[in-house]
Amino acid sequence: MWIDNETETDFLNFSGVADAVAEIIYSANGRPISIGVSGAWPR
């Protein structure tokens, strides 16, 4: 586990996803959009 401080290094490789979501939000130009987050939950 990493300490809970900001860093410039993307240890979890989420920058591609973050960039794609940011582009979707930006290109909506104020129109409503829906963004879903899904994944497996531990049992």
C-alpha positions as CSV (number, residue, x, y, z in Angstrom):
1,M,0.0,0.0,0.0
2,W,1.2,3.5,-0.7
3,I,1.0,6.5,1.6
4,D,-2.0,8.8,1.1
5,N,-0.1,11.7,-0.5
6,E,-0.3,13.2,-4.0
7,T,2.3,12.1,-6.4
8,E,3.2,12.8,-10.0
9,T,3.8,9.1,-10.6
10,D,0.7,7.1,-11.7
11,F,1.5,3.9,-9.8
12,L,-1.9,2.3,-10.7
13,N,-1.8,3.3,-14.4
14,F,-5.1,5.1,-14.2
15,S,-4.0,8.1,-16.3
16,G,-5.4,6.6,-19.6
17,V,-8.8,6.1,-18.0
18,A,-8.7,9.5,-16.4
19,D,-7.8,11.2,-19.6
20,A,-10.6,9.5,-21.5
21,V,-13.2,10.4,-18.9
22,A,-11.9,14.0,-18.8
23,E,-12.3,14.2,-22.6
24,I,-15.9,12.8,-22.5
25,I,-16.8,15.4,-19.8
26,Y,-15.1,18.2,-21.8
27,S,-16.7,17.3,-25.1
28,A,-20.2,17.2,-23.5
29,N,-20.1,21.1,-23.6
30,G,-22.5,21.3,-20.7
31,R,-24.9,18.7,-22.0
32,P,-26.0,16.0,-19.4
33,I,-23.9,12.8,-19.5
34,S,-23.9,9.7,-17.4
35,I,-20.7,7.9,-16.3
36,G,-20.9,4.5,-14.7
37,V,-18.2,2.9,-12.6
38,S,-18.4,-0.9,-12.3
39,G,-16.2,-3.6,-11.1
40,A,-16.0,-6.8,-9.1
41,W,-16.6,-6.5,-5.4
42,P,-14.8,-8.8,-3.0
43,R,-16.9,-11.5,-1.4
